[in-house]
C-alpha cells in the first residue's frame, strides 16, 4: 500500500474469486469482507482489516445475492451475522473513498472544480477525467465532453463531490493525468457497480457526447 492508501498496480491486478458469481477477477473490481470476532461481516474497502478475506464483485446484484443466499456463511465455513444495511454501508464507504481520493488529487494540483476551470482544462487537453454530479443540470452537463480516450464519472451527488473541494456543492470537476487519477477511476467504478449497477451504463463512462 502506497501513500494515500493507494494499492500498487501489481496488488490491484492480483485476482480473487467472487463468492456470488464464482468468477475470478482482479481485486480492483471486487470488495473484501472479513468476519469479526463477534461473527459479524464487515466490509473492508481499504483491505486493511485482519482476517481471511471474503470477496464479492463490486456489483449491486452480486452483493444482494451473497446476502440473500447466505454465501458469507458458506465462505467463512461458520454461521455469520449480516448487519442490516450492509449494502448501504458498502456504498457509503465507497463514496467516502472516492471523495477522499479526489480531495488528495486536488491538494496535489491534479483536480479542479467549477464549469469555467473544467472547460479550460478540457480545451487545453489537460484533463483526463470529467466528473459531473448526478443532480446537476443535464443541459449544463452536456456542454462539456469527456476527454478523448479519457474517463467519465457521473454517479456522485453535488454535495458528495463538494466535500472533495471544501464546498457545499460541486457540479463539474476534472482530474489531470498522473498521481491518484487512475485510482480515483478504479474506485469510482466500484462505486458505480454498487450504486447504479454495471448494466445501467458503461463503467468509466468514456465518450460522453455533447447534445
Backbone torsions as a table, in degrees:
resi	resn	phi	psi	omega
1	UNK	NA	126.6	-178.3
2	UNK	-98.4	-172.8	-177.7
3	UNK	-57.8	144.5	179.3
4	UNK	76.3	12.7	180.0
5	UNK	71.7	24.5	-176.2
6	UNK	-88.9	123.2	177.1
7	UNK	-68.1	146.3	174.4
8	UNK	-67.9	157.7	-177.5
9	UNK	-60.3	-40.9	179.9
10	UNK	-63.8	-39.3	179.3
11	UNK	-66.0	-41.3	-179.0
12	UNK	-65.5	-29.1	-177.4
13	UNK	-86.9	-13.0	177.3
14	UNK	-63.4	147.6	-169.0
15	UNK	-104.6	151.7	175.0
16	UNK	-139.4	159.9	-178.4
17	UNK	-101.2	130.6	178.9
18	UNK	-77.2	130.7	-178.5
19	UNK	-74.2	-16.1	-178.7
20	UNK	-92.6	-44.0	-177.2
21	UNK	-94.8	-21.4	-176.3
22	UNK	77.8	2.9	-178.4
23	UNK	-90.8	146.1	175.6
24	UNK	-98.3	132.4	-176.4
25	UNK	-151.0	163.6	176.3
26	UNK	-57.4	144.5	-178.2
27	UNK	-56.5	-28.2	-177.7
28	UNK	-59.8	-21.0	-179.0
29	UNK	-104.3	10.5	-179.9
30	UNK	-126.0	168.7	177.7
31	UNK	-121.1	132.7	-179.6
32	UNK	-90.1	138.5	174.0
33	UNK	-126.0	154.0	173.9
34	UNK	-133.7	158.2	175.2
35	UNK	-100.5	122.9	-178.5
36	UNK	-79.0	173.5	178.4
37	UNK	-58.5	-22.9	178.8
38	UNK	-87.7	9.3	-178.8
39	UNK	65.4	16.4	175.7
40	UNK	-92.5	146.3	179.3
41	UNK	-84.8	132.0	179.7
42	UNK	-125.5	135.1	173.6
43	UNK	-72.3	141.2	-179.6
44	UNK	-124.2	73.9	-174.2
45	UNK	-59.6	-37.8	-178.0
46	UNK	-87.8	-3.8	178.0
47	UNK	58.6	46.5	-178.1
48	UNK	-120.1	-15.0	-176.1
49	UNK	-71.3	144.3	179.6
50	UNK	-72.0	158.9	177.6
51	UNK	111.9	166.9	179.9
52	UNK	-71.4	129.2	-177.8
53	UNK	-78.9	142.2	172.0
54	UNK	-117.3	125.8	-169.9
55	UNK	-112.1	137.0	178.0
56	UNK	-133.6	137.6	177.7
57	UNK	-55.6	142.8	-179.7
58	UNK	-77.5	64.7	179.3
59	UNK	-137.7	135.9	-178.4
60	UNK	-54.6	-43.5	-177.1
61	UNK	-64.8	-41.7	-179.9
62	UNK	-64.8	-41.2	179.3
63	UNK	-66.5	-41.4	178.3
64	UNK	-63.2	-39.3	178.0
65	UNK	-64.7	-44.7	-179.5
66	UNK	-60.3	-37.6	179.8
67	UNK	-74.4	-49.3	-174.8
68	UNK	-65.0	-35.9	-176.2
69	UNK	-96.8	10.6	176.7
70	UNK	55.7	39.6	-177.6
71	UNK	-74.4	-20.4	177.2
72	UNK	-65.9	-40.3	178.1
73	UNK	-64.1	-41.6	179.7
74	UNK	-63.6	-43.8	-178.7
75	UNK	-67.5	-36.6	-178.7
76	UNK	-81.3	-12.8	-178.2
77	UNK	58.7	37.4	176.3
78	UNK	-166.7	157.4	175.8
79	UNK	-64.7	134.6	176.8
80	UNK	-131.6	159.3	177.9
81	UNK	-105.9	137.1	178.5
82	UNK	-103.8	116.3	-179.4
83	UNK	-66.5	147.8	174.3
84	UNK	-60.2	137.6	177.6
85	UNK	77.7	24.1	-179.4
86	UNK	-60.0	-43.7	-179.5
87	UNK	-62.5	-41.8	178.3
88	UNK	-65.3	-34.9	178.7
89	UNK	-67.3	-41.3	176.3
90	UNK	-58.9	-46.0	-179.5
91	UNK	-61.4	-45.0	179.4
92	UNK	-60.2	-43.3	-179.2
93	UNK	-67.4	-35.8	177.7
94	UNK	-68.6	-39.4	175.9
95	UNK	-59.4	-46.1	179.8
96	UNK	-61.2	-39.4	179.9
97	UNK	-64.0	-47.1	-179.5
98	UNK	-64.2	-44.6	179.6
99	UNK	-61.1	-44.1	-179.8
100	UNK	-62.7	-41.2	-179.8
101	UNK	-66.9	-41.0	177.2
102	UNK	-63.3	-39.3	178.2
103	UNK	-61.6	-42.4	177.5
104	UNK	-64.6	-39.0	177.1
105	UNK	-63.3	-39.0	178.0
106	UNK	-62.4	-44.2	-177.7
107	UNK	-65.7	-24.4	178.8
108	UNK	-93.3	5.3	177.4
109	UNK	82.9	13.4	-177.6
110	UNK	-107.0	16.5	177.8
111	UNK	-145.4	138.9	176.4
112	UNK	-132.1	158.1	178.5
113	UNK	-132.8	155.5	-179.4
114	UNK	104.0	139.9	-174.4
115	UNK	-54.6	-50.4	-174.9
116	UNK	-65.4	-42.9	179.3
117	UNK	-65.3	-41.6	179.1
118	UNK	-64.7	-43.4	179.4
119	UNK	-60.8	-41.1	179.0
120	UNK	-62.4	-45.6	178.1
121	UNK	-61.3	-40.4	179.3
122	UNK	-66.3	-43.8	-179.7
123	UNK	-63.2	-35.5	-178.8
124	UNK	-89.2	2.5	-179.1
125	UNK	58.8	35.1	176.7
126	UNK	-93.4	-13.8	-177.6
127	UNK	-93.7	138.5	175.4
128	UNK	-109.6	-24.5	-179.3
129	UNK	-133.5	131.7	173.6
130	UNK	-102.8	129.2	178.8
131	UNK	-120.1	129.8	178.9
132	UNK	-137.2	140.4	-176.4
133	UNK	-71.5	142.8	-179.7
134	UNK	-61.8	-32.4	-176.3
135	UNK	-98.7	18.1	173.9
136	UNK	-81.5	164.0	178.8
137	UNK	-62.7	126.3	179.1
138	UNK	-63.0	-37.0	179.1
139	UNK	-62.8	-42.9	179.2
140	UNK	-68.6	-37.0	-177.3
141	UNK	-69.2	-33.4	-178.3
142	UNK	-73.1	-6.3	177.7
143	UNK	-79.2	-10.8	178.5
144	UNK	-117.8	141.6	-178.3
145	UNK	-118.0	148.7	177.3
146	UNK	-60.1	137.8	177.7
147	UNK	-56.0	145.4	177.6
148	UNK	-58.5	127.6	-175.8
149	UNK	63.5	16.6	178.5
150	UNK	-98.7	-165.8	-177.2
151	UNK	-126.6	158.2	179.6
152	UNK	-125.8	132.5	175.2
153	UNK	-119.8	118.0	-175.4
154	UNK	-137.4	35.4	-178.4
155	UNK	-132.1	28.6	168.5
156	UNK	-109.0	141.5	175.6
157	UNK	-75.8	159.7	-177.9
158	UNK	-59.0	-37.2	179.5
159	UNK	-68.8	-38.8	178.6
160	UNK	-65.6	-45.3	179.4
161	UNK	-65.3	-34.2	178.2
162	UNK	-60.8	-33.2	179.8
163	UNK	-59.4	-33.3	-178.1
164	UNK	-70.6	-20.6	-176.3
165	UNK	-116.0	9.3	178.9
166	UNK	67.8	30.7	179.8
167	UNK	-123.9	165.4	179.2
168	UNK	-67.8	-45.6	177.4
169	UNK	-144.4	152.8	173.1
170	UNK	-140.3	132.8	179.5
171	UNK	-99.9	-42.3	-176.5
172	UNK	-120.6	135.6	175.3
173	UNK	-148.4	163.6	178.9
174	UNK	-146.4	150.9	176.3
175	UNK	-117.8	139.4	174.8
176	UNK	-86.5	175.6	-178.6
177	UNK	-73.3	156.0	174.9
178	UNK	82.7	-173.3	179.1
179	UNK	60.4	-131.4	-176.8
180	UNK	-91.7	5.0	-173.5
181	UNK	-56.8	-46.8	-179.8
182	UNK	-59.9	-40.8	-180.0
183	UNK	-67.7	-38.1	177.0
184	UNK	-58.8	-46.0	-179.3
185	UNK	-62.2	-43.0	179.6
186	UNK	-62.7	-45.8	-179.0
187	UNK	-69.0	-35.3	178.1
188	UNK	-66.7	-32.6	176.9
189	UNK	-67.6	-38.5	176.1
190	UNK	-63.4	-42.9	178.3
191	UNK	-61.0	-42.7	-179.2
192	UNK	-61.4	-42.6	179.4
193	UNK	-60.3	-37.4	-178.8
194	UNK	-80.9	-37.9	-173.6
195	UNK	-81.7	-44.0	-174.6
196	UNK	-122.6	-7.9	-178.6
197	UNK	84.1	136.7	-175.2
198	UNK	-70.5	-20.2	-177.6
199	UNK	-79.5	-10.9	-174.9
200	UNK	-80.5	-20.8	179.8
201	UNK	-168.6	169.1	179.3
202	UNK	-65.7	129.3	174.5
203	UNK	-67.0	129.5	-176.3
204	UNK	92.1	-23.5	172.5
205	UNK	57.7	36.3	-175.7
206	UNK	-68.0	142.9	172.2
207	UNK	84.2	29.7	174.8
208	UNK	-61.0	129.3	-174.0
209	UNK	-104.0	155.4	172.4
210	UNK	-73.6	155.8	173.3
211	UNK	89.4	NA	NA
